[in-house]
Amino acid sequence: MTESTAEIPRPLEGVTVVDLTIALAGPYATLLLSGLGARVIKVENPDGGDRVRNNAPYFGREGLSMRRQHDDDMSLGVLERTRGKESVTLNLKDPAAAEVFADLVRHADIVVENYSRGTADRLGVGYAAAQAANPRIVYCSISGFGAGGVPGAGKAMDAIIQALSGTMMTSGEDGDPPVRVGIPVGDLSAPLFAVIGILGALRQAEATGIGQHVDVSMLGSLTALVAGEQSHLLEPLGRSGRTGRFMPRLAPFGVFRTEDGWVAICAPETKFAEGVLAALGQPELCHDERFASRDGRVEHADELHELIEEWTRTRTTEDVVATLEARGVPCAPVRRPAEAVGDELLLSRGDTMPLRHPTYGTAEGLIGSGLPVHLSRSRTGYLSSVPALGEDNERVYRDLLGYSGDRIDELASRGVIG
């Protein structure tokens, strides 16, 4: 960061977000907006708040545990997804909440929700209500199947979206059962598209004074990624659409067993393939008609990959990587998640970062996501502060909305805000 960068506002500084989201997809979208500098006001039910507050594992005075042992233990989901946000409580099922919501929207630029189809409208906090309160509002809905919805489609859990999108049938080998991707890609892909849409709509609202509804579906987002890889078009060509350890349309390209682990090798270009064959001690194969061209290597991928794995199996991962790198071949050891997130380079860049309990700080290996977006002239990144449920009621309701102490007390006593 240059000396002048520290003085430049963060990209979304001055932008206020009303966050109605729960679980993962919505909260990750608002976390990204927070990381870009927006003020994010997380609206939670007074009765327990976002359900992620009660999801294992937890971190507290006795470290990590799978069960809450003390009242101040906090879910890792909360430590990860509420960083830099403010928490207010509001019982949206109470009719009096509609006026409070409208006041919040009048002071906001963006609203984000990820309720099931139709829920926000039933609660009186949908796009129509928000637009009536503030015509400039950018209102984003992240749902399983889009605002038009699929009547009777049920809940859109990540595994459901992976199943419907075809994702589960792109990994693994032919004949294998469906493979669920280990990270919740359905929950995590939709918020990326949501933030793109929000920023586009925000730019237009600034230019025209008119906001709009940003509609992003989890199924649409993940299926778009599946379609972009075009594995569905390989089967008509006699190729498997499932990638397994190897990429069916590139060679050599895949994950190979070593003496003590695994290594990824990505060498589809001829100069890289020649480096692999030289490492195998068989440079003459560069002129073999099976392997001399890119198309030939793909056609004979099984033979080529078998030759490579015969070599890698007899060497350590470190030796394989060193030998291939010396010949300019793109390769890397396959790391466990704990190794990857603790990479010093990533930590130094803020692409990953320690998670911190507001009272008990952090611990060895307690690492979460960072914001892997770095700008040359302004700061980005997540704050480490994590709010308790309703911690910011006074600051938001009194300081932002201008409610008197008597009104705040009345709303609290009636159960509207607590």
N, C-alpha and C positions, 0 to 999 in steps of 0.2 A: 504494500500500500504506500502510495506516495504521500508526501506531506499534505498536499492539497486534497487528496482523497478523503482524509479524515474529516474535513470540513464540509464536504458535499453531502447533501441529504441522501438517504437510502432511496432507491428508485420509487417505492410506493409510499414514502413518508407523506403524511397528510391525508392518506386514503383510509377510510374507516370501513371495516367489514363487520356485519352482523352474522355471526356464525351459529346456525341452527343445527349443525351437523352432529352425528353420533357415529360410533364404531370406528371405521378406518377410512373408507373412500372419501367421505366429506371432510373429516378432520385433517387428512393429509393434504387436501387442496388448500384449506385455510392455513395450515402450517407453512406451505410454500409461500402463500401471500404474506404471512408474517415474516418469513425469512427475507422477503424483498422489501420489508419496511412498513407494511400496512399495520394499522391498529386493528387487532382482531378481538372482538367482544364475543366470547363464547356463552351462549344462552343455554342454561341447563335446568333440568327439572329439579325443584327443591328437594324432591324425595329421591336422593341418591345420585342425581346428576347423570352424566353420560355413563352408559352401562360399562364402558371400558374401565371405569374406576374400580370395578369389582372383578376384573379379569386377572388371573394369575399369569405370570409370576409377579411377586411384589419385591420391593426393596425398602428397607428401613433400618432401624437401629441394630438389628442382628444380621444385616446383609440380605442376600437374596433368599427367597423362600417361595414355595409353591402354594402356601396358605398364608393368609393375613394373620400375623401373630399379635400385632398392636394396632391401635386405632390410627396411628400416624404412618403406618406402612402405606406405600403408594404403588399402584400398578405400574409396571414398566410401560404399558400403553399410555398412561397419563404422563409419565416422565418424557416419553418420546413425542406425543402428539399435541400436548398443550403448552409446549415451550413458547414463551413470549406472548401468550394470550392472556386476556383478562376473563375472569369467570363471574357471570351474574346468574342469579336464579330467577326463573319465571315459569310459572305453571301455565303452560299454553292451553290447557284444557279449561282453565277458568275464564269465563267471558270477559272479565276485567283485563285479561292479559292483552286483548286485541289493541286497546288504547296504548298500552306500554310499548307493544311491538311497533305500532305506528310511529310513536315518538322516537324510538330507536332508529327506524328507517329514515325519518326526516333528518337525522344527524349522520347518516351513513351514505356510502357510495356503492356498496356491494352487499348483497345478501347471498349466503350459500346454504343450501339444505340438501339432505340426502335421505328424506323419508321415503317410505313406500308410495307408489303412485296414488295421488289424490289426498294423501294424509295432510300435507301442508294446507291445502284448500279447506279441508274439513276443520282444521284447527283455526282458520282465519288468518293464516300467515303465508298464504300462497302469493303468487306473482301479482294477481289482481289487487290484493290488499296492499302489497308493498308499492305497486305503481300508483295507486290512489293516494298514498301518503307522500310519495316522492317520485315524480315522473322521470327523474334522472337516474333512478336506481338501476343498477345492473344486478339482475336476479338470476342466480345459477342453481339449477336443479340437477343433481347427480342421482340417477335412479337405475334400476336394473335393466329396464327395457325402454326407457325414454318416456317423455311426457305423454305421448299418445298411448303408450302402455300396451300391454297384452292382458286383456281382462282375464282374471283367474290365474295369472302366471305364477302367483305365489312370491315368496321371499327370494331375493336375489343375493344369495350368499356367494362368496368367491368360488367355491367348488362348483356351484350350479352354473356360474358364468363360464368357468373353464370347460365344463362339460358341453354346454350349448354352443360355445364358440369354436369347437373343434380343437382347442388347445391340447386337450388330453390325448388326442390321437395324432399329435405331431411329434411327441417324444416317444422314446422306447423303440423296440424292434418289432418287425412284423410278427404278429401272433401274440405279442405281449398284451396284458390287460391295459386299460387306459392308465396313463401316468399323470398324476396331479403335479403340477409345477410346485416346487417347495415353497417359494415365496408367493404371496397372494396377488398374482399378476392382474387378476380381474379388478380387485380393489385398488391396485396401485396405478393401473394404466388410465382408468377413467379420470382421476383427479388431474393427471398431467394434461389431458385434453381439455378438462374443465378450466384450468388456469389459462391455457392458451385462449380459449373462448372468452373468458372474463377480461383478459387484458385487451383483446380486440374490441369487445363491447365497451369497455371503459374508455378506450381511445375515441371511439365514435361518440360516446356520451359527452365527452369533453368538447368535441367539435360541434355537436348538434344540440346539446342540452336535453337529449332524449335517451333514456335507457332502454333496455330490452331484456328479454328472457333468454338465457343461455341454457340449452337443453342437451345434456350429455348422458348417454346410456353406457352402463358397464358392458353390456353385451356388444353394443356397437363398437365401443373402443377396442375391446380385445379382439373381436372378429376382424376389425380393420387391420390389426397387426398380423393376424393369421393370414389374411388375404394378401397382404403386402409381401409375404415370403413366398406365396404361390406354390406351396407344397401340394395344394389340392389339384394342381395341374400336372403333377408328376405321374400320378397313377395312370392316366390315359396314355402316357408315353412309356409305360412298362416299368416305371420306377416307383419305389415306395415313397409315400408321402410322410413316412415316419423317419425321423433323423437318427434315433438311437445315439450311438457314440460317434457316428460319422454323418457327414453332410452328403446326401445322395447325388447332388448335382455338382460337387466339387471334389477334387482329389489331387494330392493327399490333403485331407481335412478331417480332423476328428480328435478323439481322446484315446490315448494308447497306454496300455499297462506297462509299468516299469518294474524293476526288481523290488522297489520299496514304495510304489505309489502309482501315480498317473501323471501323464503329460499331455497338454493340448498342443497340436501341431496344425498350423494353418498355412499350407504351402501350395495353393492351386496354380500360381503363376509359374511359368517354366523355369525362371531363374531360381525360384525357391525350391521347386521340385528337384532340380539338378543338385541343389545343396543337400537335400535329404538323401538322394541316391549316393552322393559322394560320401556323406557321413556313414552310410551303410557299407562303404567300401566297395560299391558296385557302380562306379561312374559310367561304365559302359552301357548301363540300362537307359541312360539318357537318349541313346540312339535306337533303343528297342521300339519297334512300331507301336507297341502297346502303351508306352509311357512317353513317347517323344512329343506328343501334342496334348493340349489341354483336353480336347474331346476324347482322345485315346485314353488318357488317364482316368477320366470319368467312366468310360465304358468298361475299363478293367480295374475299377476302384477296389473291388474285393481282393484281387491278387496283389495290388500295390499296398494296400493297408495291411495285408497279412505279412508281406515282406518286412514292412516297417516294424510291426509289432514283434516279429521274431527277433529283431535287433534290440528294440527298447526293453523287452522282457529280461534281457541279460545284463542290463546296466541300471545304475541308480538314476533316480530322477535328476539329481544334480548333474550327473555326468551327461545324460541325454541333453539337457538344456544347454549346458556349456558347449557341447560338441556342435549342436545345431546352431546356436547363436554365433559361434565362430565362423559359420558358413552363411550367416545372414538370414537364417530361416526363422520366421516368426513362430515362437513357441513359448510355453510357460508351464510351470508346475501347477497342478490342480490343488488349490488350497482349501482348507476347511474354513467355514465362515468366521471363526474366531481369529484365525490368522489374517484373513482378508480385512476385516473391519479394523484391526489393530495396526494396519500398515502405517508406518511412520510418515510416509509421503502423504497418504490420504488424511491423516490426522493433522499434519502441518498445514494442509490446504483448507481444512475445514470441511472436507467431503464426508468424513465421519467425525464424530466428536463425543466426548464423554457426556453421559447423562448425569444429572445432579438432582438429588433429593433436596428440597428447600431447607431441611434441618440437618440431614446426615451426609450431605455432599455426595461424592462419588466413590467408586471402589474399583479395584483392579478388574479390567475387562468389561466394565459397565459402559458400553459404547453404543451409541445410536447413530442415526443418519445425520449427516450435515447437509448443507445446500450446495450441490456441486455446480453452482453457477457463479462465475467470478467475472466481475466487470472491471474495466481498466480505470474508471473514474468515479466509482461509488461503491459503498460497502454493501455486502449481502451477507446473509448467515443468520442462524437461529440464536435467539437469546437463550440463556440457560434457566431463566425463572419459570417456575411451574406453579399455577394458582391452585389454592384450595377451593373447594366448592363454594361459590358465592362470595369469594374473597373481595371482589371488586364491586359489590352492590352499591356501596356508598359513593365510590368514585364515579361510577357510571350514572347512577340514578340522580345523584345530587349535582355532581360537577358537570356532567355532559348534558343531561336532560333538564337540569334545573329544578328537580323536585325538592320540595321542602322536607325538612325532617319529619314533620307531622304526616305528610303524605307517604313517605317511605315507611314510617311506623305503621300506618294504616294498612298499606299493601302487605306488609309482613304479617300483621295480625290476622288478616283475612286469608292468608295462605297463598296470595297471588305471587309473591316473590320469596316466600320462605315460610 
